[in-house]
Amino acid sequence: MNAPASFEARLAALDAASLRRTRRVVQAKDGPQLQVDGRTLLSFASNDYLGLSQHPALIAAAQEAAARYGVGATASPLVCGHEGPHKALEAQLAAFVGRPRALCFGSGYLANVGLVPALVGRGDAVFSDALNHACLIDGVRLSRAEAHVYPHVDLAALAAQLTASTAQRKLVVTDAVFSMDGNIAPLRELLALCERHDALLMVDDAHGFGVLGPGGRGSAALAGIAESPRLVYMATLGKALGCAGAFVAGEAQLVEWVLQRARTYIFATALPAMAVAAVGAGLQVIADEPWRQPHLRQLVAQLRAGMATLPWRLLQSDTAIQPLIVGDNARALALSDALRERGLWVPAIRPPTVPEGTARLRISLSAAHGEADVARLLDALAELQTL
Ligand SMILES: *Cc1c(COP(=O)(O)O)cnc(C)c1O
């Protein structure tokens, strides 16, 4: 056991490196306007890409489901936590993404940590992009499959690894939209490689589902690969859908196997019916209010055009995730603090979330923003460019 004093020293080391993380308490929300520490901040921090988290239709669906099912599912889905709204949502999600079957998990983290070990194990091989999300990395570790990390979106390196592998079962895992950079993985090319090497392709579309592709059907639909039987499509419901949870969609037998084997599905309490019902209503809103995705794209274009003249490096991203690379941890924090003084909330992202020397402001846009909000952020950044 560590003595308490050693935690003090370890925390002090975080402080010294500007790596201590803190939380701020949000007291109320009105679209992207958040009440924090008695002030109103315009937020560019959330993943509420379509602005659905406070939509009246989702709130009403949650209230109705809470009145009927209570506020919690009270058990794992395989005991008694699988309720009417869960069954309905799985069918709705499968239809939405054009796969035979879908299965809901309590969160994206739980989904990935459960899925990879359900698909591959000892003696198998898994191939993972170097910038994959932390929970995919943890899923790979837990699977005990032989892990090959390929350099970020390096198809040639991945092809070489696949060729060299003698494993029976092979699984390639990738973020569809990389969460700290905003770029989109070359899914079509990745699928072609998987076909050549008889591998499965697992795609984590946390940041694309609801936003990208025709009707918000996600990154796989955008790439035209949504219906491939090799695709294991995973997406989360806490980002563009504004709610909570995650799902996997794929071939019926594969999904049935996941239901039988994924420990984070079997041994975890099901999502509350109220969250599940809200997601169902959110899918309907996406269909009924098709202005949301094009409005978001327009804001992305406005922001990128405005930032082109600023001194910080802008990454190549067409998505709602727009990182400004500052480099130094303390400078990224200072910039984020100075923006907050001006009433804007833009988080500084530091290692280990991103590689050393690439601390950044991670600006994320939402359909809940207006053009005036983006203009206000651009003005503040222009004022702070000498900081
Ligand atoms: C947010 C995120 C997750 C985790 O999803 P939660 O529902 O928040 O647990 C998984 N993968 C990626 C790429 C993410 O950005």
The ligand as a Tripos MOL2 file, in Angstrom:
@<TRIPOS>MOLECULE
LIG
   15    15     1     0     0
SMALL
NO_CHARGES

@<TRIPOS>ATOM
      1 C1        -16.7060    9.4230  -25.5510 C.3       1 LIG1
      2 C2        -16.1010    8.2590  -26.2610 C.ar      1 LIG1
      3 C3        -16.2920    6.9630  -25.7980 C.ar      1 LIG1
      4 C4        -16.9460    6.6730  -24.4790 C.3       1 LIG1
      5 O1        -18.3030    6.7960  -24.5340 O.3       1 LIG1
      6 P1        -19.1270    7.0780  -23.1930 P.3       1 LIG1
      7 O2        -20.5160    6.7910  -23.5630 O.co2     1 LIG1
      8 O3        -18.8610    8.4940  -22.8370 O.co2     1 LIG1
      9 O4        -18.5850    6.1380  -22.1590 O.co2     1 LIG1
     10 C5        -15.8550    5.9200  -26.5800 C.ar      1 LIG1
     11 N1        -15.1870    6.1450  -27.7300 N.ar      1 LIG1
     12 C6        -14.9280    7.3890  -28.1710 C.ar      1 LIG1
     13 C7        -14.1890    7.5650  -29.4410 C.3       1 LIG1
     14 C8        -15.3670    8.4800  -27.4410 C.ar      1 LIG1
     15 O5        -15.0850    9.7150  -27.8520 O.3       1 LIG1
@<TRIPOS>BOND
     1     1     2 1
     2     2     3 ar
     3     2    14 ar
     4     3     4 1
     5     3    10 ar
     6     4     5 1
     7     5     6 1
     8     6     7 2
     9     6     8 1
    10     6     9 1
    11    10    11 ar
    12    11    12 ar
    13    12    13 1
    14    12    14 ar
    15    14    15 1
@<TRIPOS>SUBSTRUCTURE
     1 LIG1         1 GROUP 0 **** ****
